[in-house]
Each structure stands twice: as structure tokens, then as C-alpha cells.
Amino acid sequence: MNKRVEIALNEQIRKEASSSQYYLAMASWAENNGLNGTAKFMYAHSDEERFHMLKLIKFVNERGGKAEIPSVEQPPKDFDHLEKVFELLLEHEISVTESINELVDICLQEKDYTTHNFVQWYVSEQLEEEALARSVLDKLRLIGGDKGGMYMFDRDLETAAAAKDTSGTNP
């Protein structure tokens, strides 16, 4: 495996591991604040990010590289309010998209078309992740401070997370 590509893939492994922990912290915060639907959504998202990391680890090892299992920074423990959680989620997903784009660029520079092809799955996944974060944030902004709307929002997230679990799309 090309060393420069291997280093970039290991950096992406670290970012996916950090993402999983970040969403786990958001899930715990939501659960402690009575937002069980949001917590379920975030727990599922944390699992998905871990799946992304595992997929990268297996790819690196199968290609003859050496995947590095990273330590991660402590994620935040508290958040100001639910809208802030989803603002941070969107910012985070945008930074992951930038990282994936850098990885694509490195693959092209190094003429590693096999890895380039593999990484295209992540490119598509990031489009979905950003769109989902924007959609959820838009709904929260529409609700504003309406408690009934917040209740429905949280219930809808729980229903969506449960549907994803039963469809088999969640690892």
C-alpha cells in the first residue's frame, strides 16, 4: 500500500473513531435531558461512525497496510441546547467531508485508483450525512421554543432511528 495513502487512511480512521465518541457524548447528553428520541438517533449515529471506522481498518489491512487503532480526545460532556447539538453535528460533518475530499485528492495524486474507488462510498455517505444534519437543524429552527413541537420532533427522531434499526441499514 502506498505509504502516503496509508497515513491518510489512518488519519481518517482516527476521525471516524472521534466522530463515534462525539455522537456518543451527544446521545448521553440528550438522554440526560429527557430527549430519548434524540438520544436513540445519536446512539445509532455513533454506531454508524464506528462502522465507518471498521470498514477503513479492514480495507487498510486487506491491502497490505497496517491500520492504527487510535486513541481519541475526550468529547464535550455538556451542550447548551438541542439546536446547538445539531449545529455542532453539522459543523463536524462538514469537517469530515473536507477530510474525505483530501483523502480523494491524495489517492488521485498517488494514482491509487483502488483506494480512490473504495473512498467514493465515503463521498456519497458524507453527502447524506450533511443533508440529514441540515434537514434536522432546519426543523429545529422552525420549531423554535414550542414545547409541543419539540416533543413531536424528538418522537419523530426516535421513530426514524427505530426504522433504520429494523431496515438493516444500521450496523
Secondary structure, DSSP 8 states (H G I E B T S, - for coil): --HHHHHHHHHHHHHHHHHHHHHHHHHHHHHHTT-HHHHHHHHHHHHHHHHHHHHHHHHHHHTT------------S--S-HHHHHHHHHHHHHHHHHHHHHHHHHHHHTT-HHHHHHHHHHHHHHHHHHHHHHHHHHHHHHHTT-HHHHHHHHHHHHHHHHHHHHHT---
